[in-house]
């Protein structure tokens, strides 16, 4: 007869605490969704009225097609997609020589990137703005995307993974006449799909949620991203919560869907960054 494992008090407390924290995090999302499904101008007397029927989906077409939210959504999607693509290409190309090649100053170069982890992004905003302005990249996609490509954490994560790939495979490829480009593209990259997907998720989320830099770089509202545009959109509807909450859900749904699809990858990536970083 199989013996059942006794339930510990610590497990019960931990489970209850986890459920409580999950409820606290989910409550704003559920409330925003409930608000977005309400009729504009509906009378609300208690907090529970936000969650009571009737519901309607008419707010979503109105917000997406009747305002600038669709333009901001396209901008956010384009910026995030290009940021992911450029981050993977640039970071993996930089990580390969750091992880697998020997050259003078390698340790100092890696130390330089490590120091970048302790420098807050806000501290670089002023020189970044001046440089972007002098290059004529303000109010452009290039100006908003390029600064998000070089991230120290992504480089360190990929470099740590590349170091774990056996050098014997690279030496065997060199004996067969493969150059560094062949080794990088045909050996390193296929073996590093897991870490590249993880970094892609990090890059996407960082670009999607980025507020400060797009706020400074984008001048015309046609270049706004969702985090920049939503506050200005909400400012025009100060009486009712319905349309601003609908716009917030439009901005949140892609990120929520991405998390639901890549949940295991994200958790694994957080673990990887905590161990390797």
C-alpha positions as CSV (number, residue, x, y, z in Angstrom):
1,X,0.0,0.0,0.0
2,X,1.4,3.4,-1.0
3,X,2.1,5.6,2.0
4,X,0.8,9.1,1.6
5,X,3.1,11.9,2.3
6,X,2.1,14.0,5.4
7,X,1.1,17.6,4.7
8,X,3.4,20.0,6.5
9,X,2.2,23.3,8.0
10,X,4.9,25.2,6.1
11,X,3.5,23.9,2.8
12,X,0.0,25.0,3.7
13,X,1.3,28.5,4.6
14,X,3.4,28.8,1.5
15,X,0.5,27.7,-0.7
16,X,-1.9,30.2,0.9
17,X,0.6,33.0,0.7
18,X,1.2,32.2,-3.0
19,X,-2.5,32.2,-3.7
20,X,-2.8,35.6,-1.9
21,X,0.0,37.1,-3.9
22,X,-1.4,35.8,-7.1
23,X,-4.8,37.4,-6.3
24,X,-3.1,40.7,-5.5
25,X,-1.3,40.7,-8.9
26,X,-4.4,39.5,-10.9
27,X,-6.9,41.9,-9.3
28,X,-5.8,45.0,-11.4
29,X,-5.9,43.0,-14.6
30,X,-9.4,41.5,-13.8
31,X,-10.6,45.0,-12.9
32,X,-9.3,46.5,-16.1
33,X,-10.9,43.8,-18.1
34,X,-14.2,44.3,-16.3
35,X,-14.1,48.0,-16.9
36,X,-13.3,47.6,-20.6
37,X,-16.5,45.4,-21.0
38,X,-18.8,48.0,-19.4
39,X,-21.0,50.6,-21.2
40,X,-19.6,54.1,-21.2
41,X,-21.4,56.3,-18.7
42,X,-22.8,53.5,-16.7
43,X,-23.6,54.4,-13.1
44,X,-21.3,52.8,-10.6
45,X,-22.3,52.9,-6.9
46,X,-20.1,50.2,-5.4
47,X,-16.8,48.5,-6.4
48,X,-18.7,45.3,-7.2
49,X,-20.7,47.1,-9.9
50,X,-17.6,47.0,-12.1
51,X,-17.8,43.2,-12.2
52,X,-21.6,42.8,-12.6
53,X,-23.2,42.3,-16.0
54,X,-24.2,43.5,-18.6
55,X,-21.0,43.3,-20.7
56,X,-20.2,44.5,-24.2
57,X,-17.3,44.2,-26.6
58,X,-18.2,47.4,-28.5
59,X,-15.5,49.4,-26.7
60,X,-12.7,47.5,-28.4
61,X,-13.5,48.3,-32.0
62,X,-14.2,51.8,-31.0
63,X,-10.8,52.3,-29.3
64,X,-8.8,50.3,-31.9
65,X,-10.3,51.8,-35.0
66,X,-11.6,55.1,-33.7
67,X,-8.5,56.5,-32.1
68,X,-4.7,56.5,-32.4
69,X,-4.4,53.3,-30.3
70,X,-4.1,51.2,-33.5
71,X,-1.1,53.4,-34.7
72,X,0.5,53.1,-31.3
73,X,0.0,49.3,-31.3
74,X,1.6,49.0,-34.7
75,X,4.6,51.1,-33.5
76,X,5.0,49.0,-30.4
77,X,4.8,45.7,-32.4
78,X,7.3,47.0,-34.9
79,X,9.7,48.3,-32.3
80,X,9.5,45.1,-30.3
81,X,10.0,42.9,-33.3
82,X,13.0,44.8,-34.6
83,X,14.5,45.1,-31.1
84,X,14.3,41.3,-30.7
85,X,15.8,40.6,-34.1
86,X,18.7,43.1,-33.7
87,X,19.3,42.0,-30.1
88,X,19.7,38.4,-31.1
89,X,22.0,39.1,-34.0
90,X,24.2,41.7,-32.3
91,X,24.4,40.1,-28.9
92,X,25.1,36.6,-30.2
93,X,27.8,37.9,-32.5
94,X,29.4,39.7,-29.6
95,X,29.0,36.7,-27.3
96,X,30.8,34.3,-29.6
97,X,34.3,35.8,-29.4
98,X,33.9,36.6,-25.7
99,X,33.0,33.0,-25.0
100,X,35.1,31.0,-27.5
101,X,38.0,33.1,-28.7
102,X,41.2,34.3,-26.9
103,X,42.4,37.9,-27.5
104,X,44.1,40.6,-25.6
105,X,41.9,42.5,-23.2
106,X,39.1,39.9,-23.2
107,X,38.7,39.8,-19.5
108,X,38.6,43.6,-19.3
109,X,36.0,43.8,-22.0
110,X,33.8,41.3,-20.2
111,X,34.3,43.3,-17.0
112,X,33.2,46.4,-18.9
113,X,29.9,44.7,-19.8
114,X,29.4,43.4,-16.3
115,X,29.8,46.9,-14.9
116,X,27.0,47.9,-17.2
117,X,24.6,45.9,-15.0
118,X,25.0,48.2,-12.1
119,X,24.5,51.4,-14.1
120,X,20.8,52.5,-14.1
121,X,19.3,53.2,-17.4
122,X,18.1,56.6,-16.3
123,X,21.8,57.7,-15.8
124,X,22.5,57.3,-19.5
125,X,19.4,59.1,-20.7
126,X,21.0,62.5,-21.1
127,X,24.0,61.5,-23.1
128,X,21.8,59.1,-25.1
129,X,19.4,61.9,-26.0
130,X,22.3,64.2,-27.0
131,X,23.9,61.5,-29.1
132,X,20.6,60.6,-30.8
133,X,19.8,64.3,-31.4
134,X,23.2,64.9,-33.0
135,X,22.8,61.9,-35.3
136,X,19.4,63.2,-36.4
137,X,17.5,60.1,-35.1
138,X,15.0,61.7,-32.8
139,X,11.4,61.0,-33.7
140,X,12.4,58.0,-35.8
141,X,12.1,54.2,-35.5
142,X,15.9,53.8,-35.6
143,X,16.3,56.3,-32.7
144,X,13.8,54.3,-30.5
145,X,15.1,50.8,-31.4
146,X,18.9,51.0,-31.5
147,X,19.5,52.0,-27.9
148,X,17.6,48.9,-26.7
149,X,19.8,46.5,-28.7
150,X,22.9,46.6,-26.5
151,X,21.9,45.2,-23.1
152,X,24.6,43.8,-20.8
153,X,22.4,41.2,-19.2
154,X,21.5,39.6,-22.5
155,X,25.2,39.5,-23.5
156,X,26.2,37.9,-20.2
157,X,23.4,35.3,-20.4
158,X,24.3,34.3,-24.0
159,X,28.1,34.3,-23.3
160,X,27.6,32.0,-20.3
161,X,25.6,29.6,-22.4
162,X,28.2,29.7,-25.2
163,X,31.0,28.9,-22.7
164,X,29.1,25.7,-21.8
165,X,29.3,24.4,-25.4
166,X,32.2,21.9,-25.6
167,X,35.3,23.3,-27.2
168,X,36.0,19.8,-28.7
169,X,33.1,20.4,-31.2
170,X,34.7,23.6,-32.3
171,X,38.1,22.1,-32.7
172,X,36.7,19.2,-34.7
173,X,35.0,21.7,-37.0
174,X,38.3,23.6,-37.5
175,X,40.0,20.4,-38.4
176,X,37.4,19.9,-41.1
177,X,38.2,23.4,-42.4
178,X,35.3,25.4,-40.9
179,X,36.0,29.1,-40.3
180,X,34.5,31.1,-37.5
181,X,31.4,32.1,-39.4
182,X,30.6,28.4,-40.2
183,X,31.2,27.5,-36.5
184,X,29.0,30.3,-35.3
185,X,26.1,29.8,-37.7
186,X,26.1,26.0,-38.0
187,X,27.3,24.8,-34.6
188,X,26.8,27.5,-31.9
189,X,23.5,29.0,-33.0
190,X,21.6,25.7,-33.4
191,X,22.8,24.5,-30.0
192,X,21.8,27.8,-28.4
193,X,18.1,28.0,-29.5
194,X,16.9,27.8,-25.9
195,X,18.9,30.7,-24.6
196,X,18.2,32.7,-27.7
197,X,14.4,32.3,-27.2
198,X,14.8,33.3,-23.6
199,X,16.7,36.5,-24.5
200,X,14.1,37.2,-27.3
201,X,11.4,37.1,-24.7
202,X,13.3,39.5,-22.4
203,X,14.0,41.8,-25.3
204,X,10.4,41.9,-26.4
205,X,9.1,42.6,-22.9
206,X,11.7,45.3,-22.3
207,X,10.8,47.0,-25.6
208,X,7.0,46.6,-25.1
209,X,7.0,48.1,-21.6
210,X,9.7,50.8,-22.3
211,X,8.3,54.2,-21.4
212,X,11.0,56.7,-20.6
213,X,13.1,56.5,-23.8
214,X,10.2,56.5,-26.3
215,X,8.7,59.4,-24.4
216,X,11.8,61.5,-25.0
217,X,12.6,60.2,-28.5
218,X,9.1,60.4,-30.0
219,X,8.0,64.0,-30.8
220,X,4.9,63.5,-33.0
221,X,2.1,61.4,-31.6
222,X,2.2,59.2,-34.7
223,X,5.5,57.8,-33.4
224,X,4.2,57.1,-29.9
225,X,4.2,53.6,-28.6
226,X,1.5,52.2,-26.3
227,X,3.2,53.0,-23.0
228,X,3.6,56.6,-24.2
229,X,0.3,57.0,-25.9
230,X,-2.0,55.4,-23.3
231,X,-1.5,58.1,-20.6
232,X,-2.3,60.9,-23.2
233,X,-5.3,58.9,-24.3
234,X,-6.5,58.5,-20.7
235,X,-6.1,62.2,-20.1
236,X,-8.8,63.0,-22.7
237,X,-11.3,60.8,-20.8
238,X,-11.1,62.0,-17.2
239,X,-14.8,61.3,-16.4
240,X,-15.2,57.7,-17.5
241,X,-12.9,54.8,-16.9
242,X,-14.2,52.6,-19.7
243,X,-12.3,53.8,-22.8
244,X,-9.0,54.3,-20.9
245,X,-9.3,50.8,-19.4
246,X,-10.1,49.4,-22.9
247,X,-7.0,51.0,-24.3
248,X,-5.0,49.6,-21.4
249,X,-6.3,46.1,-22.1
250,X,-5.4,46.5,-25.8
251,X,-1.9,47.3,-24.7
252,X,-1.7,44.4,-22.2
253,X,-3.3,41.6,-24.2
254,X,-0.3,40.9,-26.5
255,X,2.0,40.7,-23.6
256,X,-0.4,38.4,-21.6
257,X,-0.7,36.1,-24.7
258,X,3.1,36.0,-25.1
259,X,3.5,35.1,-21.4
260,X,0.9,32.3,-21.6
261,X,2.6,30.8,-24.7
262,X,6.2,31.1,-23.4
263,X,5.5,30.7,-19.7
264,X,8.0,27.8,-19.2
265,X,10.6,29.6,-21.3
266,X,10.3,32.8,-19.2
267,X,10.6,30.9,-15.9
268,X,13.6,29.0,-17.2
269,X,15.1,32.3,-18.5
270,X,14.7,34.0,-15.1
271,X,16.4,31.0,-13.5
272,X,19.2,31.0,-16.0
273,X,19.8,34.7,-15.6
274,X,19.9,34.3,-11.8
275,X,22.4,31.5,-12.0
276,X,24.6,32.6,-14.8
277,X,24.4,36.4,-14.3
